[in-house]
Amino acid sequence: MSERVLAGQVAELAEGSQTEVNVGGVSVVVVNYEGQFYALRNNCTHKDFPLLGGDVSDGKITCDKHGGKFELTTGKARALPAVKAVKIYKTEMEDGAVYVSEL
């Protein structure tokens, strides 16, 4: 069974918030977008730069370094210079808390 990590309480992770957790030694960014929680590897596939803190809009997170965009739902790259998808993780809500684990 894969490791399941507590990302925080739903009440503390407001709409638009981002937080970072560590899943199996990998940095993962957790985003609350339109009431849903998404988790992606916290690393742009273009130039090894954290996605945490990047703009989130239209269902995508933007890398602050060069503007690569990734879909929150699939991790697919949607704007150059990024062409390779970023790994996504499973999010679960249970008893008012958000958990992240590998898919």
Biopython code that builds the backbone (N, CA, C, O; Angstrom):
import numpy as np
from Bio.PDB.StructureBuilder import StructureBuilder

atoms = [
    (1, "MET", "N", (0.852, -1.196, 0.000)),
    (1, "MET", "CA", (0.000, 0.000, 0.000)),
    (1, "MET", "C", (0.888, 1.246, 0.000)),
    (1, "MET", "O", (1.897, 1.301, 0.703)),
    (2, "SER", "N", (0.506, 2.228, -0.784)),
    (2, "SER", "CA", (1.317, 3.440, -0.872)),
    (2, "SER", "C", (1.091, 4.332, 0.350)),
    (2, "SER", "O", (0.059, 4.266, 1.019)),
    (3, "GLU", "N", (2.069, 5.144, 0.606)),
    (3, "GLU", "CA", (2.024, 6.074, 1.723)),
    (3, "GLU", "C", (0.909, 7.095, 1.504)),
    (3, "GLU", "O", (0.726, 7.610, 0.401)),
    (4, "ARG", "N", (0.169, 7.376, 2.577)),
    (4, "ARG", "CA", (-0.873, 8.400, 2.524)),
    (4, "ARG", "C", (-0.470, 9.501, 3.497)),
    (4, "ARG", "O", (-0.239, 9.249, 4.679)),
    (5, "VAL", "N", (-0.390, 10.726, 2.980)),
    (5, "VAL", "CA", (0.139, 11.850, 3.750)),
    (5, "VAL", "C", (-0.959, 12.877, 3.999)),
    (5, "VAL", "O", (-1.727, 13.214, 3.098)),
    (6, "LEU", "N", (-1.020, 13.367, 5.227)),
    (6, "LEU", "CA", (-1.972, 14.412, 5.581)),
    (6, "LEU", "C", (-1.497, 15.739, 4.991)),
    (6, "LEU", "O", (-0.384, 16.184, 5.273)),
    (7, "ALA", "N", (-2.346, 16.373, 4.165)),
    (7, "ALA", "CA", (-2.013, 17.674, 3.582)),
    (7, "ALA", "C", (-2.510, 18.807, 4.472)),
    (7, "ALA", "O", (-1.944, 19.900, 4.469)),
    (8, "GLY", "N", (-3.570, 18.543, 5.233)),
    (8, "GLY", "CA", (-4.112, 19.563, 6.127)),
    (8, "GLY", "C", (-5.614, 19.396, 6.287)),
    (8, "GLY", "O", (-6.230, 18.529, 5.667)),
    (9, "GLN", "N", (-6.182, 20.233, 7.121)),
    (9, "GLN", "CA", (-7.627, 20.229, 7.326)),
    (9, "GLN", "C", (-8.295, 21.020, 6.196)),
    (9, "GLN", "O", (-7.789, 22.055, 5.763)),
    (10, "VAL", "N", (-9.435, 20.515, 5.730)),
    (10, "VAL", "CA", (-10.169, 21.183, 4.647)),
    (10, "VAL", "C", (-10.419, 22.649, 5.014)),
    (10, "VAL", "O", (-10.278, 23.533, 4.168)),
    (11, "ALA", "N", (-10.785, 22.904, 6.259)),
    (11, "ALA", "CA", (-11.096, 24.269, 6.703)),
    (11, "ALA", "C", (-9.883, 25.195, 6.618)),
    (11, "ALA", "O", (-10.039, 26.408, 6.481)),
    (12, "GLU", "N", (-8.679, 24.633, 6.698)),
    (12, "GLU", "CA", (-7.464, 25.448, 6.663)),
    (12, "GLU", "C", (-6.939, 25.655, 5.243)),
    (12, "GLU", "O", (-6.107, 26.530, 5.002)),
    (13, "LEU", "N", (-7.430, 24.844, 4.306)),
    (13, "LEU", "CA", (-6.959, 24.915, 2.917)),
    (13, "LEU", "C", (-8.019, 25.628, 2.079)),
    (13, "LEU", "O", (-8.787, 24.995, 1.355)),
    (14, "ALA", "N", (-8.046, 26.926, 2.190)),
    (14, "ALA", "CA", (-9.074, 27.742, 1.548)),
    (14, "ALA", "C", (-8.987, 27.671, 0.024)),
    (14, "ALA", "O", (-7.968, 27.276, -0.542)),
    (15, "GLU", "N", (-10.077, 28.063, -0.616)),
    (15, "GLU", "CA", (-10.110, 28.159, -2.082)),
    (15, "GLU", "C", (-8.908, 28.943, -2.580)),
    (15, "GLU", "O", (-8.623, 30.038, -2.094)),
    (16, "GLY", "N", (-8.207, 28.374, -3.552)),
    (16, "GLY", "CA", (-7.054, 29.044, -4.134)),
    (16, "GLY", "C", (-5.751, 28.789, -3.387)),
    (16, "GLY", "O", (-4.682, 29.197, -3.841)),
    (17, "SER", "N", (-5.836, 28.116, -2.247)),
    (17, "SER", "CA", (-4.617, 27.890, -1.465)),
    (17, "SER", "C", (-3.749, 26.800, -2.083)),
    (17, "SER", "O", (-4.224, 25.953, -2.839)),
    (18, "GLN", "N", (-2.477, 26.844, -1.743)),
    (18, "GLN", "CA", (-1.511, 25.836, -2.161)),
    (18, "GLN", "C", (-0.692, 25.461, -0.940)),
    (18, "GLN", "O", (-0.373, 26.308, -0.106)),
    (19, "THR", "N", (-0.359, 24.195, -0.845)),
    (19, "THR", "CA", (0.499, 23.734, 0.232)),
    (19, "THR", "C", (1.408, 22.640, -0.318)),
    (19, "THR", "O", (1.132, 22.051, -1.363)),
    (20, "GLU", "N", (2.479, 22.386, 0.392)),
    (20, "GLU", "CA", (3.441, 21.390, -0.059)),
    (20, "GLU", "C", (3.492, 20.244, 0.939)),
    (20, "GLU", "O", (3.533, 20.469, 2.148)),
    (21, "VAL", "N", (3.489, 19.007, 0.430)),
    (21, "VAL", "CA", (3.669, 17.823, 1.260)),
    (21, "VAL", "C", (4.750, 16.954, 0.626)),
    (21, "VAL", "O", (5.156, 17.165, -0.517)),
    (22, "ASN", "N", (5.199, 15.976, 1.397)),
    (22, "ASN", "CA", (6.224, 15.064, 0.905)),
    (22, "ASN", "C", (5.624, 13.668, 0.851)),
    (22, "ASN", "O", (5.222, 13.124, 1.879)),
    (23, "VAL", "N", (5.560, 13.082, -0.349)),
    (23, "VAL", "CA", (4.996, 11.751, -0.533)),
    (23, "VAL", "C", (6.100, 10.837, -1.061)),
    (23, "VAL", "O", (6.557, 10.990, -2.194)),
    (24, "GLY", "N", (6.517, 9.899, -0.239)),
    (24, "GLY", "CA", (7.559, 8.968, -0.661)),
    (24, "GLY", "C", (8.849, 9.653, -1.066)),
    (24, "GLY", "O", (9.530, 9.208, -1.990)),
    (25, "GLY", "N", (9.191, 10.743, -0.373)),
    (25, "GLY", "CA", (10.425, 11.456, -0.677)),
    (25, "GLY", "C", (10.320, 12.447, -1.819)),
    (25, "GLY", "O", (11.327, 13.015, -2.243)),
    (26, "VAL", "N", (9.109, 12.662, -2.324)),
    (26, "VAL", "CA", (8.897, 13.574, -3.450)),
    (26, "VAL", "C", (8.045, 14.763, -2.999)),
    (26, "VAL", "O", (7.027, 14.587, -2.330)),
    (27, "SER", "N", (8.469, 15.969, -3.370)),
    (27, "SER", "CA", (7.702, 17.179, -3.068)),
    (27, "SER", "C", (6.470, 17.227, -3.962)),
    (27, "SER", "O", (6.561, 17.069, -5.179)),
    (28, "VAL", "N", (5.303, 17.449, -3.329)),
    (28, "VAL", "CA", (4.023, 17.487, -4.045)),
    (28, "VAL", "C", (3.299, 18.770, -3.660)),
    (28, "VAL", "O", (3.221, 19.115, -2.481)),
    (29, "VAL", "N", (2.769, 19.475, -4.658)),
    (29, "VAL", "CA", (1.981, 20.674, -4.398)),
    (29, "VAL", "C", (0.498, 20.288, -4.409)),
    (29, "VAL", "O", (0.024, 19.617, -5.326)),
    (30, "VAL", "N", (-0.223, 20.727, -3.369)),
    (30, "VAL", "CA", (-1.655, 20.454, -3.247)),
    (30, "VAL", "C", (-2.386, 21.779, -3.432)),
    (30, "VAL", "O", (-2.094, 22.762, -2.752)),
    (31, "VAL", "N", (-3.337, 21.791, -4.361)),
    (31, "VAL", "CA", (-4.049, 23.008, -4.743)),
    (31, "VAL", "C", (-5.543, 22.831, -4.511)),
    (31, "VAL", "O", (-6.118, 21.813, -4.897)),
    (32, "ASN", "N", (-6.176, 23.825, -3.881)),
    (32, "ASN", "CA", (-7.628, 23.855, -3.786)),
    (32, "ASN", "C", (-8.117, 24.782, -4.892)),
    (32, "ASN", "O", (-7.935, 25.998, -4.833)),
    (33, "TYR", "N", (-8.746, 24.175, -5.909)),
    (33, "TYR", "CA", (-9.237, 24.941, -7.053)),
    (33, "TYR", "C", (-10.713, 24.627, -7.243)),
    (33, "TYR", "O", (-11.082, 23.481, -7.500)),
    (34, "GLU", "N", (-11.555, 25.647, -7.117)),
    (34, "GLU", "CA", (-13.000, 25.530, -7.271)),
    (34, "GLU", "C", (-13.577, 24.410, -6.408)),
    (34, "GLU", "O", (-14.444, 23.649, -6.839)),
    (35, "GLY", "N", (-13.063, 24.334, -5.160)),
    (35, "GLY", "CA", (-13.602, 23.383, -4.198)),
    (35, "GLY", "C", (-13.093, 21.958, -4.332)),
    (35, "GLY", "O", (-13.506, 21.082, -3.573)),
    (36, "GLN", "N", (-12.216, 21.716, -5.271)),
    (36, "GLN", "CA", (-11.618, 20.394, -5.451)),
    (36, "GLN", "C", (-10.136, 20.471, -5.111)),
    (36, "GLN", "O", (-9.493, 21.503, -5.301)),
    (37, "PHE", "N", (-9.610, 19.371, -4.609)),
    (37, "PHE", "CA", (-8.189, 19.308, -4.291)),
    (37, "PHE", "C", (-7.447, 18.510, -5.349)),
    (37, "PHE", "O", (-7.874, 17.427, -5.749)),
    (38, "TYR", "N", (-6.338, 19.060, -5.790)),
    (38, "TYR", "CA", (-5.489, 18.438, -6.807)),
    (38, "TYR", "C", (-4.074, 18.373, -6.265)),
    (38, "TYR", "O", (-3.647, 19.250, -5.516)),
    (39, "ALA", "N", (-3.352, 17.334, -6.645)),
    (39, "ALA", "CA", (-1.973, 17.186, -6.182)),
    (39, "ALA", "C", (-1.095, 16.808, -7.366)),
    (39, "ALA", "O", (-1.390, 15.863, -8.098)),
    (40, "LEU", "N", (-0.015, 17.556, -7.542)),
    (40, "LEU", "CA", (0.925, 17.325, -8.636)),
    (40, "LEU", "C", (2.344, 17.371, -8.093)),
    (40, "LEU", "O", (2.620, 18.035, -7.094)),
    (41, "ARG", "N", (3.234, 16.660, -8.760)),
    (41, "ARG", "CA", (4.638, 16.752, -8.373)),
    (41, "ARG", "C", (5.048, 18.222, -8.437)),
    (41, "ARG", "O", (4.771, 18.908, -9.421)),
    (42, "ASN", "N", (5.697, 18.689, -7.405)),
    (42, "ASN", "CA", (6.047, 20.106, -7.282)),
    (42, "ASN", "C", (7.323, 20.401, -8.072)),
    (42, "ASN", "O", (8.335, 20.836, -7.521)),
    (43, "ASN", "N", (7.241, 20.151, -9.376)),
    (43, "ASN", "CA", (8.435, 20.297, -10.195)),
    (43, "ASN", "C", (8.057, 20.455, -11.660)),
    (43, "ASN", "O", (7.474, 19.550, -12.257)),
    (44, "CYS", "N", (8.390, 21.605, -12.239)),
    (44, "CYS", "CA", (8.129, 21.827, -13.659)),
    (44, "CYS", "C", (8.994, 20.862, -14.474)),
    (44, "CYS", "O", (10.183, 20.701, -14.196)),
    (45, "THR", "N", (8.407, 20.237, -15.457)),
    (45, "THR", "CA", (9.149, 19.271, -16.278)),
    (45, "THR", "C", (10.056, 19.963, -17.288)),
    (45, "THR", "O", (10.829, 19.292, -17.972)),
    (46, "HIS", "N", (9.983, 21.277, -17.398)),
    (46, "HIS", "CA", (10.824, 22.000, -18.345)),
    (46, "HIS", "C", (12.214, 22.276, -17.782)),
    (46, "HIS", "O", (13.209, 21.922, -18.414)),
    (47, "LYS", "N", (12.305, 22.896, -16.613)),
    (47, "LYS", "CA", (13.611, 23.296, -16.078)),
    (47, "LYS", "C", (13.749, 23.064, -14.576)),
    (47, "LYS", "O", (14.407, 23.848, -13.892)),
    (48, "ASP", "N", (13.140, 22.002, -14.056)),
    (48, "ASP", "CA", (13.354, 21.635, -12.656)),
    (48, "ASP", "C", (13.150, 22.812, -11.716)),
    (48, "ASP", "O", (14.061, 23.189, -10.978)),
    (49, "PHE", "N", (11.947, 23.397, -11.741)),
    (49, "PHE", "CA", (11.612, 24.549, -10.905)),
    (49, "PHE", "C", (10.308, 24.235, -10.171)),
    (49, "PHE", "O", (9.409, 23.648, -10.774)),
    (50, "PRO", "N", (10.168, 24.605, -8.886)),
    (50, "PRO", "CA", (8.943, 24.299, -8.144)),
    (50, "PRO", "C", (7.705, 24.971, -8.748)),
    (50, "PRO", "O", (7.762, 26.106, -9.219)),
    (51, "LEU", "N", (6.584, 24.238, -8.722)),
    (51, "LEU", "CA", (5.313, 24.803, -9.181)),
    (51, "LEU", "C", (4.595, 25.543, -8.054)),
    (51, "LEU", "O", (3.736, 26.383, -8.318)),
    (52, "LEU", "N", (4.938, 25.240, -6.807)),
    (52, "LEU", "CA", (4.316, 25.880, -5.650)),
    (52, "LEU", "C", (4.390, 27.397, -5.789)),
    (52, "LEU", "O", (5.457, 27.961, -6.033)),
    (53, "GLY", "N", (3.243, 28.043, -5.631)),
    (53, "GLY", "CA", (3.183, 29.501, -5.732)),
    (53, "GLY", "C", (2.845, 30.000, -7.118)),
    (53, "GLY", "O", (2.630, 31.196, -7.311)),
    (54, "GLY", "N", (2.796, 29.095, -8.093)),
    (54, "GLY", "CA", (2.436, 29.484, -9.452)),
    (54, "GLY", "C", (0.970, 29.859, -9.552)),
    (54, "GLY", "O", (0.147, 29.396, -8.762)),
    (55, "ASP", "N", (0.646, 30.694, -10.522)),
    (55, "ASP", "CA", (-0.735, 31.119, -10.746)),
    (55, "ASP", "C", (-1.599, 29.921, -11.121)),
    (55, "ASP", "O", (-1.198, 29.080, -11.926)),
    (56, "VAL", "N", (-2.794, 29.852, -10.526)),
    (56, "VAL", "CA", (-3.750, 28.796, -10.851)),
    (56, "VAL", "C", (-4.985, 29.453, -11.458)),
    (56, "VAL", "O", (-5.642, 30.274, -10.818)),
    (57, "SER", "N", (-5.295, 29.081, -12.709)),
    (57, "SER", "CA", (-6.493, 29.588, -13.374)),
    (57, "SER", "C", (-6.859, 28.657, -14.515)),
    (57, "SER", "O", (-6.007, 27.944, -15.045)),
    (58, "ASP", "N", (-8.108, 28.666, -14.883)),
    (58, "ASP", "CA", (-8.615, 27.837, -15.981)),
    (58, "ASP", "C", (-8.223, 26.367, -15.827)),
    (58, "ASP", "O", (-7.992, 25.678, -16.820)),
    (59, "GLY", "N", (-8.146, 25.888, -14.578)),
    (59, "GLY", "CA", (-7.839, 24.482, -14.340)),
    (59, "GLY", "C", (-6.381, 24.113, -14.551)),
    (59, "GLY", "O", (-6.051, 22.935, -14.691)),
    (60, "LYS", "N", (-5.494, 25.126, -14.575)),
    (60, "LYS", "CA", (-4.069, 24.879, -14.813)),
    (60, "LYS", "C", (-3.229, 25.637, -13.785)),
    (60, "LYS", "O", (-3.646, 26.668, -13.257)),
    (61, "ILE", "N", (-2.031, 25.099, -13.512)),
    (61, "ILE", "CA", (-1.050, 25.795, -12.687)),
    (61, "ILE", "C", (0.103, 26.220, -13.591)),
    (61, "ILE", "O", (0.550, 25.450, -14.441)),
    (62, "THR", "N", (0.577, 27.437, -13.405)),
    (62, "THR", "CA", (1.632, 27.995, -14.247)),
    (62, "THR", "C", (2.947, 28.035, -13.487)),
    (62, "THR", "O", (2.996, 28.491, -12.345)),
    (63, "CYS", "N", (4.004, 27.562, -14.113)),
    (63, "CYS", "CA", (5.339, 27.649, -13.535)),
    (63, "CYS", "C", (5.804, 29.101, -13.614)),
    (63, "CYS", "O", (5.778, 29.713, -14.682)),
    (64, "ASP", "N", (6.227, 29.644, -12.474)),
    (64, "ASP", "CA", (6.670, 31.041, -12.422)),
    (64, "ASP", "C", (7.947, 31.298, -13.218)),
    (64, "ASP", "O", (8.197, 32.435, -13.617)),
    (65, "LYS", "N", (8.753, 30.281, -13.456)),
    (65, "LYS", "CA", (10.062, 30.458, -14.086)),
    (65, "LYS", "C", (9.940, 30.835, -15.573)),
    (65, "LYS", "O", (10.465, 31.866, -15.995)),
    (66, "HIS", "N", (9.248, 30.002, -16.364)),
    (66, "HIS", "CA", (9.173, 30.251, -17.814)),
    (66, "HIS", "C", (7.752, 30.198, -18.380)),
    (66, "HIS", "O", (7.566, 30.310, -19.591)),
    (67, "GLY", "N", (6.745, 30.028, -17.509)),
    (67, "GLY", "CA", (5.358, 30.091, -17.977)),
    (67, "GLY", "C", (4.754, 28.788, -18.463)),
    (67, "GLY", "O", (3.671, 28.798, -19.049)),
    (68, "GLY", "N", (5.422, 27.668, -18.237)),
    (68, "GLY", "CA", (4.814, 26.381, -18.589)),
    (68, "GLY", "C", (3.540, 26.187, -17.783)),
    (68, "GLY", "O", (3.488, 26.550, -16.608)),
    (69, "LYS", "N", (2.510, 25.617, -18.407)),
    (69, "LYS", "CA", (1.227, 25.391, -17.722)),
    (69, "LYS", "C", (0.920, 23.900, -17.722)),
    (69, "LYS", "O", (1.207, 23.185, -18.682)),
    (70, "PHE", "N", (0.319, 23.445, -16.601)),
    (70, "PHE", "CA", (-0.029, 22.035, -16.449)),
    (70, "PHE", "C", (-1.462, 21.906, -15.969)),
    (70, "PHE", "O", (-1.886, 22.625, -15.065)),
    (71, "GLU", "N", (-2.219, 20.976, -16.582)),
    (71, "GLU", "CA", (-3.592, 20.727, -16.165)),
    (71, "GLU", "C", (-3.591, 20.134, -14.767)),
    (71, "GLU", "O", (-2.810, 19.227, -14.476)),
    (72, "LEU", "N", (-4.456, 20.637, -13.903)),
    (72, "LEU", "CA", (-4.548, 20.110, -12.541)),
    (72, "LEU", "C", (-5.078, 18.682, -12.537)),
    (72, "LEU", "O", (-4.661, 17.871, -11.710)),
    (73, "THR", "N", (-5.990, 18.368, -13.449)),
    (73, "THR", "CA", (-6.634, 17.054, -13.438)),
    (73, "THR", "C", (-5.771, 15.941, -14.019)),
    (73, "THR", "O", (-5.858, 14.797, -13.573)),
    (74, "THR", "N", (-4.939, 16.261, -15.007)),
    (74, "THR", "CA", (-4.180, 15.217, -15.709)),
    (74, "THR", "C", (-2.669, 15.385, -15.608)),
    (74, "THR", "O", (-1.918, 14.435, -15.832)),
    (75, "GLY", "N", (-2.219, 16.602, -15.268)),
    (75, "GLY", "CA", (-0.791, 16.881, -15.242)),
    (75, "GLY", "C", (-0.212, 17.190, -16.615)),
    (75, "GLY", "O", (0.975, 17.495, -16.726)),
    (76, "LYS", "N", (-1.030, 17.117, -17.663)),
    (76, "LYS", "CA", (-0.540, 17.352, -19.027)),
    (76, "LYS", "C", (-0.042, 18.778, -19.214)),
    (76, "LYS", "O", (-0.640, 19.734, -18.719)),
    (77, "ALA", "N", (1.064, 18.900, -19.937)),
    (77, "ALA", "CA", (1.616, 20.215, -20.266)),
    (77, "ALA", "C", (0.708, 20.882, -21.290)),
    (77, "ALA", "O", (0.323, 20.264, -22.282)),
    (78, "ARG", "N", (0.362, 22.160, -21.045)),
    (78, "ARG", "CA", (-0.561, 22.876, -21.931)),
    (78, "ARG", "C", (-0.009, 24.193, -22.447)),
    (78, "ARG", "O", (-0.723, 24.932, -23.124)),
    (79, "ALA", "N", (1.252, 24.506, -22.141)),
    (79, "ALA", "CA", (1.867, 25.725, -22.676)),
    (79, "ALA", "C", (3.378, 25.534, -22.721)),
    (79, "ALA", "O", (3.988, 25.031, -21.777)),
    (80, "LEU", "N", (3.960, 25.944, -23.828)),
    (80, "LEU", "CA", (5.406, 25.886, -23.984)),
    (80, "LEU", "C", (6.055, 26.835, -22.985)),
    (80, "LEU", "O", (5.447, 27.845, -22.630)),
    (81, "PRO", "N", (7.247, 26.553, -22.528)),
    (81, "PRO", "CA", (8.179, 25.569, -23.066)),
    (81, "PRO", "C", (7.977, 24.151, -22.529)),
    (81, "PRO", "O", (8.675, 23.232, -22.957)),
    (82, "ALA", "N", (7.041, 23.955, -21.607)),
    (82, "ALA", "CA", (6.809, 22.614, -21.059)),
    (82, "ALA", "C", (6.110, 21.737, -22.090)),
    (82, "ALA", "O", (5.124, 22.154, -22.697)),
    (83, "VAL", "N", (6.615, 20.526, -22.288)),
    (83, "VAL", "CA", (5.991, 19.591, -23.213)),
    (83, "VAL", "C", (5.682, 18.250, -22.547)),
    (83, "VAL", "O", (4.837, 17.498, -23.032)),
    (84, "LYS", "N", (6.358, 17.948, -21.447)),
    (84, "LYS", "CA", (6.173, 16.684, -20.751)),
    (84, "LYS", "C", (5.236, 16.880, -19.563)),
    (84, "LYS", "O", (5.341, 17.869, -18.837)),
    (85, "ALA", "N", (4.326, 15.938, -19.372)),
    (85, "ALA", "CA", (3.380, 16.007, -18.251)),
    (85, "ALA", "C", (4.103, 15.901, -16.919)),
    (85, "ALA", "O", (5.191, 15.334, -16.823)),
    (86, "VAL", "N", (3.474, 16.459, -15.898)),
    (86, "VAL", "CA", (3.967, 16.343, -14.532)),
    (86, "VAL", "C", (3.123, 15.261, -13.848)),
    (86, "VAL", "O", (1.929, 15.133, -14.121)),
    (87, "LYS", "N", (3.741, 14.498, -12.972)),
    (87, "LYS", "CA", (3.048, 13.405, -12.289)),
    (87, "LYS", "C", (1.959, 13.956, -11.380)),
    (87, "LYS", "O", (2.157, 14.949, -10.680)),
    (88, "ILE", "N", (0.795, 13.289, -11.401)),
    (88, "ILE", "CA", (-0.298, 13.677, -10.508)),
    (88, "ILE", "C", (-0.432, 12.642, -9.396)),
    (88, "ILE", "O", (0.013, 11.501, -9.520)),
    (89, "TYR", "N", (-1.053, 13.074, -8.318)),
    (89, "TYR", "CA", (-1.257, 12.239, -7.138)),
    (89, "TYR", "C", (-2.734, 12.216, -6.775)),
    (89, "TYR", "O", (-3.499, 13.093, -7.177)),
    (90, "LYS", "N", (-3.117, 11.219, -6.024)),
    (90, "LYS", "CA", (-4.504, 11.057, -5.575)),
    (90, "LYS", "C", (-4.749, 11.919, -4.345)),
    (90, "LYS", "O", (-3.913, 11.973, -3.444)),
    (91, "THR", "N", (-5.893, 12.592, -4.307)),
    (91, "THR", "CA", (-6.301, 13.336, -3.117)),
    (91, "THR", "C", (-7.598, 12.731, -2.601)),
    (91, "THR", "O", (-8.475, 12.346, -3.374)),
    (92, "GLU", "N", (-7.702, 12.654, -1.282)),
    (92, "GLU", "CA", (-8.912, 12.134, -0.638)),
    (92, "GLU", "C", (-9.273, 13.033, 0.526)),
    (92, "GLU", "O", (-8.402, 13.532, 1.238)),
    (93, "MET", "N", (-10.588, 13.236, 0.713)),
    (93, "MET", "CA", (-11.064, 13.967, 1.875)),
    (93, "MET", "C", (-11.721, 12.959, 2.807)),
    (93, "MET", "O", (-12.567, 12.164, 2.398)),
    (94, "GLU", "N", (-11.310, 13.014, 4.071)),
    (94, "GLU", "CA", (-11.840, 12.089, 5.067)),
    (94, "GLU", "C", (-11.859, 12.779, 6.422)),
    (94, "GLU", "O", (-10.838, 13.293, 6.878)),
    (95, "ASP", "N", (-13.020, 12.788, 7.062)),
    (95, "ASP", "CA", (-13.170, 13.395, 8.383)),
    (95, "ASP", "C", (-12.633, 14.830, 8.430)),
    (95, "ASP", "O", (-11.984, 15.218, 9.401)),
    (96, "GLY", "N", (-12.900, 15.605, 7.397)),
    (96, "GLY", "CA", (-12.495, 17.013, 7.372)),
    (96, "GLY", "C", (-11.048, 17.254, 7.067)),
    (96, "GLY", "O", (-10.561, 18.375, 7.216)),
    (97, "ALA", "N", (-10.334, 16.210, 6.636)),
    (97, "ALA", "CA", (-8.913, 16.356, 6.316)),
    (97, "ALA", "C", (-8.659, 15.950, 4.863)),
    (97, "ALA", "O", (-9.422, 15.186, 4.273)),
    (98, "VAL", "N", (-7.567, 16.480, 4.301)),
    (98, "VAL", "CA", (-7.172, 16.153, 2.937)),
    (98, "VAL", "C", (-5.904, 15.302, 3.001)),
    (98, "VAL", "O", (-4.933, 15.659, 3.669)),
    (99, "TYR", "N", (-5.931, 14.171, 2.295)),
    (99, "TYR", "CA", (-4.806, 13.261, 2.250)),
    (99, "TYR", "C", (-4.322, 13.119, 0.807)),
    (99, "TYR", "O", (-5.103, 13.226, -0.139)),
    (100, "VAL", "N", (-3.030, 12.877, 0.658)),
    (100, "VAL", "CA", (-2.429, 12.701, -0.670)),
    (100, "VAL", "C", (-1.678, 11.376, -0.683)),
    (100, "VAL", "O", (-1.009, 11.010, 0.283)),
    (101, "SER", "N", (-1.809, 10.656, -1.818)),
    (101, "SER", "CA", (-1.062, 9.404, -1.986)),
    (101, "SER", "C", (-0.772, 9.203, -3.469)),
    (101, "SER", "O", (-1.338, 9.887, -4.322)),
    (102, "GLU", "N", (0.112, 8.264, -3.763)),
    (102, "GLU", "CA", (0.422, 7.967, -5.153)),
    (102, "GLU", "C", (-0.780, 7.309, -5.812)),
    (102, "GLU", "O", (-1.548, 6.601, -5.160)),
    (103, "LEU", "N", (-0.937, 7.547, -7.108)),
    (103, "LEU", "CA", (-2.013, 6.897, -7.859)),
    (103, "LEU", "C", (-1.654, 5.455, -8.138)),
    (103, "LEU", "O", (-2.433, 4.734, -8.762)),
]
sb = StructureBuilder()
sb.init_structure("model")
sb.init_model(0)
sb.init_chain("A")
sb.init_seg("    ")
for serial, (resi, resn, name, xyz) in enumerate(atoms, 1):
    if name == "N":
        sb.init_residue(resn, " ", resi, " ")
    sb.init_atom(name, np.array(xyz, "f"), 0.0, 1.0, " ", f" {name:<3s}", serial, name[0])
structure = sb.get_structure()
